[in-house]
Amino acid sequence: MLPRLLCEDLCSLNPDTDRLSFSVIWKINSDGIPIEEPWFGRTVINSKAKLSYEHAQALIEGKDWSDLPPVELADGISMMDLRNDILCLHELGLKLRKRRFANGALTMNSIKLWFALNEQGNPVDVGVYQLKDSNRLIEEVKIFNSRPLFVSFCLLFFIYACFNFSFRNDIYVFTYS
């Protein structure tokens, strides 16, 4: 596990905080089908809210957050805006998942356990972590974005494996040997 400073502050997408990133930007239609090639590049991300899976799941199920910790929203963002965005992404994730399985994807349903620890770090309770729609939504976005990266890395591996590569005067030079 990463130190709390890294995972909860420095590397976390906290609301109204700029974070430097390397992003894959897609233009897709309402069915999740790309209409252009993805763009890869350096970006600045400024998140509008920091949600847990439980918060997103409650929005998907139309429930309130009375039992959940409060969420900080960025200025100008309403709860209705957030709900609409999550529901739109959820609908898109369902379409992506359906198409992925129609194209022959496999699923590996391994059990994931959770542990509750006491102040000394000793386990005091255990249970099976239940995957819900909010988990699957994030899974679909990760899978969708990893495809062009995989193809790009395979292409780069092929180029480096088969060609001599050099960089001269701002030009990439490939020679076959």
Buried (B, 14 or more C-beta within 10 A) or exposed (E): EEEEEEEEEEEEEBBBEEBEEEBBEBEBEEEBEEEEEBEEEEBEEEBBBBBEBBBBBBBBEEEEBEEBEEBEBBEEBEEEEBBEBBEEBBBBBBBBBEBBEEEEEEEEEEEEEEEEEEEEEEEEEEEEEEEBBBBBBEBBBEBBBEEBEEEEEEEEEEEEEEEEEEEEEEEEEEEEE
